[in-house]
């Protein structure tokens, strides 16, 4: 087996229900910025704050730094 596969990130699929209005909104935005829906959603997800779980607390807190 070659070491290439150790660095290979497997892609997963996300299936979700979304209103037609929201789907059209994100499609229009993606065309406007010349990106795919996947690129737009990945950038949105990446912009979310990283959640740090404090072992002393049951409440997760948002980190002020991105990973």
Secondary structure, DSSP 8 states (H G I E B T S, - for coil): --GGGGG------------HHHHHHHHHHHHHTT--HHHHHHHHHHHS--EE--TT-SS-EE-SS--
